[in-house]
């Protein structure tokens, strides 16, 4: 019986892409291997009903308990899915035979390594047998290569959103026209940069000829109010609609099926789940050149990568006018070939088995 330990800061699958990836990898490992016992170490859980594996709840403050559990359990493999600032990573004492880190690192963390006192995590990462990242030529790879840390690329994944069925057509429900409709799906927080695109819409008559739908989970109430006030003060109520924050996949997936393209103009990202979901639905996208967007998704020719993060209205106007050059017939096939659940999880399982067989 092989014993795996999976360490993650949060393990509630409806929170976001990282949690969905963690849950899917573990389910895939359990379904495709025999004689493996899986233990999850995470902070106290929100809801246990969807979990198939043994959960060990340990808060970030319980350093000794964390390391004692891992050492005494004699795990064959320990897999961390974390950011550089995750406390588990920074005080890990390597009590397992083999150790792998799936590193999720975006520009915000990278730019604050010194001010956030994260240098200790770099020395810990050097002791892992292998690090993997979601990005190719992106911020995480750059960081690891700067510190001579062995790493390999394994992408994030998205479910097939076209499998979700319901009767709603959000475009028809929200707008009384046939204008091109753009979805902006991202948590309402400064990093996701919704306010910037709202300001560009206010400045541009061309951008006001599109329909805009904004939705996102885990909102910062203050930031959401700021964005809502922008819409009202700029008189954008007819072209911009905010939907209630939700993690309901039936609603989110039907949105992808109702709109014409996705936009994401974040100032920091890894490999965004929402872009992969759009690709699975055959939707083109426009996004800023952060995280793995240029190095991974830009090369797929499924969308348009803006030249800069501090874009102006002309940048958005040009991107939207060029979107018709994207071959929509090939978009979903890119998802099927590279970013679907089975292929991505298989790559992770092969990485795990490769370490165990060394």
Order of alpha helices (4+ residues) and beta strands (2+ residues): beta-alpha-beta-beta-alpha-beta-alpha-beta-alpha-alpha-beta-alpha-beta-alpha-beta-alpha-beta-alpha-beta-alpha-beta-alpha-beta-beta-alpha-alpha-alpha
